[in-house]
């Protein structure tokens, strides 16, 4: 299956898009913690500090912050923050999004009236065109789904864990419908990395974590059309097998190096 073209690629390389997704995750994680645990002053200071770092990165683009590449960088970050905020607000409530709201306001206020329209156009293109910013979308959704899964398996309350499970499963199903060409690939990528985390770090190996993880896969298998679910699992399995082979090869090289030293 041929992926839709990424018209943003000339302005935003794969590496840049992946970095943008991680920048979104780091910014959101810090502001989420400050919103839950910090004072209002700490939250505002954190939002301003993060906004300043982001503005520096945006301004480093060719043409500066209001050149075409800079506008795209801002649109990527705003789109990513919007998706993290929407997902977490549904689970933890809107009060936990106070810091995020302040950051988004700072990033939008930095735009001139003329640049605002161009940023909105790039933001809309990210939503409307599945292939645009595809590497950003893969990284963003992987980080977001994994973060919510970690929250699910870390929960010690059964009702809370299954409420998070419901939100995560619903997000994944919705993704396959709103992005019919690419969405299933993003879900497969997320499920592969969930399995890899389990294997690499012995996560969700028993108890409520294991139960909810198994329930997530079971619910997706029931909700998604059978051919699509089989396609998702085939791709996820291929990714997990690739990781296992690479891990064995790395372990073999490390063992050989150790024998050489002796």
PyMOL commands that set and color helices and strands:
alter all, ss='L'
color gray80, all
select helices_A, chain A and resi 14-37+40-59+68-92+94-109+113-128+134-154+158-178+183-201+207-223+226-261
alter helices_A, ss='H'
color red, helices_A
deselect
rebuild
show_as cartoon
